[in-house]
C-alpha cells in the first residue's frame, strides 16, 4: 500500500532529499521533490498528490488548503514543529489533517542560541576576519564574563530547558517566563517572573516560544523600553516574535547592545537559497547587516545530522500512520494547539 502513496515535498534542498530518501527505505512512498516553496502560485504542482510535505516558509493559507483538498491531498505533513504558517481553521473545516515533528532538535537549537551569545560577547566573527587579514589587534574586541549575570528565558519547553541547563553551567542566574511553568525548571532553581520583571532583570534575553497571535511582535517598543541598557537579545524561534524596525531603533539608541538572530520575520524571500549574486531588496534586513553588534544566521539552529534524521523519520512515519489509521496524538496538529 505504501508504494502507492504519492507525496510532494516542497522547499527541498539536497540535504532534505538525502535524509528523506534514507528514511523512505522503510516505506517506499512515491516522493517528488520541488525546490519551490508551496504557495498559491505553486499549489498546482501538488495536484493529485496524497500528501504535501512542507517546511517553515511554505504558505498553507485557506486558498492553498482548499485547492489541495479539491485535487486529492489528504494530509499536510510538516517537517518542523511550528505550525504558524498553517490556517488550521480552514484545514479543520474541510477535514484536512495536519501533522508535525513535535521535537527534533531541542539540544541543537539550544546550543546554537548559546553559540550566538558567545559569538556576540567575544566578537568571534570580528576576530576571525581580522586574523585572516593578519590584524592581531584586540582593540574593539572586549567582551564580558557571563558568570554572575542574569539570563531571561522566554519559553521553557524542551529548547528553553536546554538553554537554561547550559547557561547555569556558565554560572548565570536564570529567570524565566512561561504561561505554563515547568516543574523541572523550578527544580533547577529557575525563578518564574512576569515579562516586565524579566525584561528589567535580564542581561541576556533568549526567546524560545511559538509564534501565535498573542506572541506576534512580543518584542516591540514597549518591551524594549523596559530592558536594561546594553541588553543582549537572542531569537532562534520565529522571526515575527520581534518587531524588527523597533529592534533597529533599539540598536541605534544603545538600549539593545547585542542582537543574535537565527530567524527573521520576512525570511521567506531570503533564507534557504543562495542570493550572493543578487541585490537584496529588503531594506530592513540590509539595515540589520550594517550593525557591528548583530550576528545573523540563516535559520540553521536545527541543522544537525541528528535533527535531520529525526525530522525525516518522524515525517514519513506520520504519513504511514495516517494511512494505517491514526497519527500519534503528539504529532497531530489541531485547533486545540492554538487555544
C-alpha positions, -999 to 999 in steps of 0.1 A, spaced: 0 0 0 27 25 9 43 23 -25 12 38 -40 12 68 -17 23 99 -35 40 127 -15 50 161 -28 79 177 -8 82 214 -11 111 238 -4 136 210 -7 174 212 -6 199 184 -13 201 176 24 164 172 26 164 147 -2 193 127 12 177 122 46 142 116 33 154 91 8 173 72 35 142 72 58 120 62 28 137 28 25 114 16 52 82 30 35 88 32 -3 65 61 -8 65 78 -43 82 111 -34 85 140 -57 108 169 -46 102 205 -55 127 233 -48 99 259 -49 80 268 -17 43 260 -16 21 290 -21 -9 299 -43 12 301 -74 29 268 -70 0 248 -55 -8 233 -88 24 212 -86 7 193 -57 -24 183 -77 -31 146 -74 -6 140 -45 -20 122 -14 4 142 9 21 175 8 52 178 29 62 214 39 86 234 59 86 267 79 83 291 49 57 273 29 23 290 28 -7 269 39 -34 296 36 -71 288 33 -69 292 -5 -40 267 -7 -55 242 16 -88 242 -2 -71 238 -36 -50 209 -22 -82 192 -9 -100 197 -42 -72 180 -60 -68 149 -39 -45 158 -10 -55 142 23 -26 151 46 -3 181 53 29 168 68 50 195 84 87 186 87 91 211 116 74 217 150 59 251 143 26 255 125 21 292 124 21 291 86 -10 268 85 -46 280 86 -58 254 110 -94 267 109 -95 261 72 -79 227 75 -104 215 102 -134 230 84 -128 207 53 -113 177 72 -77 181 61 -54 165 87 -21 183 97 8 166 114 42 178 125 75 168 141 69 180 177 105 177 189 136 170 168 164 192 179 160 208 213 196 204 222 208 216 187 187 248 188 197 255 224 234 250 216 231 274 186 214 300 207 243 299 232 267 300 202 252 333 191 256 346 227 293 337 228 300 350 193 284 383 201 300 386 235 336 377 225 334 391 189 344 358 174 332 369 139 352 401 140 383 384 154 382 357 128 380 383 99 409 403 114 432 374 118 426 363 82 439 398 73 469 395 97 454 420 120 460 408 155 449 439 174 425 434 203 410 469 201 372 467 199 370 430 209 364 435 246 339 410 260 324 403 294 321 374 318 287 357 317 292 342 351 270 360 377 248 378 351 211 372 347 196 354 317 159 357 309 144 327 291 110 333 275 95 299 269 106 269 289 97 240 266 124 214 256 146 240 239 143 266 267 152 240 293 183 231 274 194 267 272 188 271 310 209 240 317 238 254 296 237 289 310 235 276 345 267 257 337 283 291 330 273 303 364 245 325 353 213 333 373 182 324 352 147 338 354 120 326 331 85 334 318 61 309 305 23 307 309 28 271 318 57 269 343 78 238 341 84 219 373 117 206 361 129 242 356 118 251 391 138 221 405 168 236 386 164 268 406 147 289 379 125 317 391 94 324 371 86 361 367 63 382 346 76 396 314 81 431 327 103 418 355 122 395 332 130 425 308 141 446 338 164 419 353 180 403 323 214 409 308 207 384 281 172 376 268 166 344 247 133 336 230 120 300 229 83 302 223 60 296 193 46 323 171 9 329 177 -15 359 177 -5 366 213 32 365 207 34 384 174 59 413 179 62 404 215 94 423 215 84 458 204 88 493 215 72 488 250 92 457 258 125 472 246 119 502 267 117 481 298 150 463 291 184 471 306 206 494 285 230 472 265 209 440 268 217 411 245 187 397 226 187 363 210 159 348 188 161 313 175 123 306 174 103 326 149 112 359 133 79 377 139 83 374 177 102 406 174 93 439 156 124 443 135 120 480 130 117 486 167 147 464 174 167 485 149 157 516 168 168 499 200 202 491 184 206 527 173 198 541 208 221 516 225 192 500 245 200 468 227 237 462 229 238 429 211 214 411 187 217 375 176 191 362 151 186 328 135 152 338 122 138 369 105 102 379 101 105 383 63 129 354 58 107 336 33 122 357 5 158 352 17 167 321 37 175 286 23 188 299 -10 220 314 -25 214 351 -32 251 360 -32 248 374 -68 216 392 -61 208 427 -48 188 422 -16 156 442 -19 147 440 18 159 474 32 151 464 68 173 433 66 200 452 48 200 478 77 205 450 102 236 439 84 252 473 89 255 469 127 288 456 141 269 441 171 245 420 152 250 384 142 226 366 119 225 330 108 200 317 82 176 295 102 203 269 108 199 263 146 181 230 139 207 220 112 224 189 126 227 153 114 207 141 144 179 166 138 176 159 101 174 122 108 146 126 133 127 150 110 128 126 81 120 95 100 91 112 120 77 129 90 75 96 70 62 77 100 34 103 104 24 97 68 25 59 72 5 61 105 -21 83 88 -28 59 60 -27 30 85 -55 45 106 -41 71 130 -13 95 137 4 97 171 -16 124 191 17 142 199 23 147 162 -13 157 152 -20 194 150 -55 207 157 -72 239 167 -66 229 203 -30 238 198 -38 275 193 -62 279 222 
